[in-house]
Amino acid sequence: MAADRLLRVVAALACAMVMASAFKYDNVTHTLQEPLSFLHPDLHGSPFPTGAFWTNFVLGQRNEVVVTYPYAVKLVNDQLHISYPFRVVTAKSIIQGFTPEIVVQLGPQPLQIRRFDDLSVTIAFPQATGGTIILHLVRGSPYMTLEYQDATPAISSAANILSVAPSSPTSPYSQVTLGNWHQWLLFTSTPFAWTQHEHTWSGPRRFNGIVRIALALHENAKSILAAHAAVYPTGASISYDLQSGSNVTDLTFAWTATSTNASVSTSALLMVALPHHTQTFVPTTATVPEVL
């Protein structure tokens, strides 16, 4: 009887070993782990912000739209595509249109998320030449802000660039006129001339400085955008405070900002808001006429 039991145990073990060898599991990485590889080492160990506005940069094919308000952007073919959103209305649907009016060359190296918060993300694009292009993407900014570190600014457009030129000899910006007659303004921390090669316009090689890009939908917006272009945001925070003894809650937005001009205070930071937002501002909030 004991020998019979031993035989059964040995047979069961042999059967289990055969089954284990027949059904091997592949060692694979879950697709949701891939976005973590784009985070800077300093961010490792932090919870991944699955609901953040910028996650399309690191999910799937990484070429879906990211809406920053007032612009929408995509990363396509090693380029940053910038669009001013519009609606396409048909009898059966209403969709957001996307036209890459300004296309910024970024290079083929993998991107790296350096920091993020509720309203912003900082993304680095290493260059094959050893430099870096840094995108400071902050929701509510009327400018797209790129920081070049030993890298070459280069832009093009799907809407056909008709001209890139200073609006006057003393102009603080270059004006890009497109085939759809939209005018985009290019502000640089150090003045330089854009040079054309076929359909691409480039700045100096190994440029170190800031390039800010803004759409001017009407003439009056140009002077406003020029007056505030020196100050750019790099981060933001939101805080809440319930006023004692009332049902009123104060909502405070605070931005981290940098100025490219020592004579211009960071208090000159320009952000945009929707009309229903402005109705909730405290009376002391400084505002300017509509720019977009």
N, C-alpha and C positions, 0 to 999 in steps of 0.2 A: 504493500500500500504506500509506504514512504517513497519507494523508488518510482511508483506511478506518479505521485505528486511532483517529485523532482523533475520527471520527464516532462510533465505539463508546464512547469515553470520555465524550463529551458526552451521548450517549443514556443511559449508565449514571448520570451525575450528575443528569440530568433525572428519571430514574426514581426515584432516591433522594430527590430533593426532593419529588416527588409523594407517595411513601410516608410521608415525615416529616410532611408537612402533613396526611395522611389519618389518621395514628395519633398524636394528641397525648395526652400523659399529664396527668391532672389533678393539680394541686398540692394535696395533702392532708397533714394532720398525722396521724401514727399515733396510734391511741387510747391507747397506752401512754405517750404524751407528755403527755396531759392531766393526770395526777396531779401533774406537776412544777409546774403553774401554781398549785397550792395551797400550795407551799412558800414560806416567808419568803425574801426576797432573800439573807439571810445564809447560807441553806442551798443556794443555787444553786451548782452545781459539785460538790456532795457526791454520792456514790453513793446512788441511791434504795433504801431498805431494802425490797425486794420481799417479803420474808418477815415483815415486822413485823406485830404483832398488830392494829394500828390501820388497816391499809391499806384496809379496807372503807369508811373515811370518805372516801376520795378515788378509789375505783375504781368504774367502771360508773355505776349510778344513785346510788351513795353512801348507800344506805339499808339495807345488810345489817348483820347482827349483828356487834358487836365484843365479845369476851369479855375481861373484865378480872380476873375472879376477886376477890371472890365475886359480882360483878354482871355482867350483860350489858347492853349499850346499843345503841341505834340512833339515827341522825339521820333524822327523818321530819318532813316538813312544817314545816321551820324550828324543830324542837323536838328536845330530847334525851329519848329514851325510856329509862327505867331499869327493869330487870326483875331479880328474883331468880330465877335459872334453876331449872327443874324439868323432870322427865322425863314424857313422855306415852308410855305403853306400850300397844301393841295386840298382837293375835295375830301381826301381820306386821312390825311395826316398833317401834323405840324412837327417839323424837326429843326434842330439847330444846325445851321450851315457852317462850314469851316473852309476858309480860303487862306492858304499860307501867304499872307501879304508880305511878311518879312521872314526870311529864312536865314538863320545864323549858323555858320559852319562850326561844328564842335569837335570833329575828329572821331576815329574809330575806337578809341580806348574805352573800356567799361566805366560807367559813371560810378560815383561814390556819394552817398548821402552823408553829409558831414554833421548836420544838426537839423532839428525840426521842432516846431511847437504847433499850437492850434491854428495859427494863421500864416505860417511861413515854413519854408524848407530851403536849405542851402545845399546845392549840388555841385560837386567838383567833376570836371571832365579833364583828366590828364591828357597831355599832348605827346605825340610821338617824339617831338623835339625836346621834351623835358619840361616844358611849361605847363600851365594849368589855366583852364577857363572855369570860373566859378559863377554859377547862376544863383542870384539872391531872389527867390520867388516869394513874394509877399502878397497875400490877397488884399485887394483894395488899392494897390498902387497903380497910378496912371502911367507908369513907366515899366518897361522890362529892363532889369539891371543886370549887367554882366561885368565881372571883374576879371581882367586879363593879367596874368602873371607870366611874362616872357612868352606870350602867345600873340597870334596875328588875328585881329578882327576881320571878318569877312562876311558879307551879306549878299543875298540875292532875293528874288521874289517870283512867285508863281503868277503874279499879276503884271509882270513886265515893268522893270524900272526904266522910266523915261529919262530921269536925270537925278543926280546927286550933287547938290551945290549949296554953298552958303547963300542965304537969302539976301545978304549984303556983305560988304567987305569986313564989317565989324560984328557980324552975327555970331552969337554964342553957340550956334548949332548949324548942322548941315540939314538940308531939307530934301527928302526923298519923295519924288513925285512918281506915282504908279500909273499904269495904263487904265485903271479904274478911276483915276483922278484923286484918289486918296493921297494925303500928304502925311508922311511920317517924319518926325524930327529925331536927329541923332545928336546926342549930347556926349561930349568926351571930357574927361578930367584934364587932359592935356590936348590942346588943339592940334589937329593934323588934317591933311588933305586925303580924301578917299580917292583911290585910283581904280580904274575900270580894266578888267580883263574879261572879254566876252560878256557874259551875263552876271559876273560877280564883281562886287566892289570891295576893295580891301584897304585896311589901314597899314601902319608900319609893322614890319616884322619884329617879333619879340617885344611887343608893346606891354608896358606896365601901367595900368590905370583902369578907369571905369568908363564903360560905354552904356548910356541909357537911351532907350528907344521908346518913343511915345507917338501915338496917333493924334493929329490935330484935325478934328472934324470941321472946325471953323476958324477963321482968322483970329478972332479974339483970344482963342485958347493958346496961341503960340507964345505970347508975352507972359502968360501965367505959367505955362510949363517951363519956359526959360528961367523965370525968376526963382523957381523952386528945384531946378534940376540938380543942383549941387549937393542936396541932402537926400540920401537914399536909406531905406529901412533894411535891416538885416534880421529882424525878429520881432515878435509881438507877444503880448500876454493879455488875458482878460480876467478881470476880477469883479466880484459882486459884493455889495454891501447894503444890507437892509437898514433903512433909516429907523432909529429907535422911535417907538410910539406911533408909527405910521405904516401904511401898506405900500410905501414907495421903496423901490430897490434901485440903487445906483449901479449902473453897468459901466465899467471903466476899461477903455482900451489903451494900452501903453505900448509904444513901439521903441525898439532899440534902433538908433539911427547913427549914421556917419556922414560927415560933410567932407567933400573933396576940396573945399575952399575954406581956409582958416578964418576968413572974414565973414562967413555965412554960418549962423548958428543952426544947430540941429532942430531948433524950434520952427524952422522954416519947412519942415517936412510936409509934403503935400500928399494927402490920401483922398480917395473918393468915397462917396456914400450915396445910397439910393434916397429918393425924396422922402420916403416914409421914415428913414433913419434920421434925417435932419430934423424932423419934427420932435424928436426926443432929446436933442442936444440941449445942454445947459446954455443959458443965454450968453455966457462969456466965450463960447466956442467960436474961434475965428473961421470964417468961411470965405470962399471966392466964388465968382460966377461959374456956371456949368462949363466943364472942359470936355466932357465926352457924352 
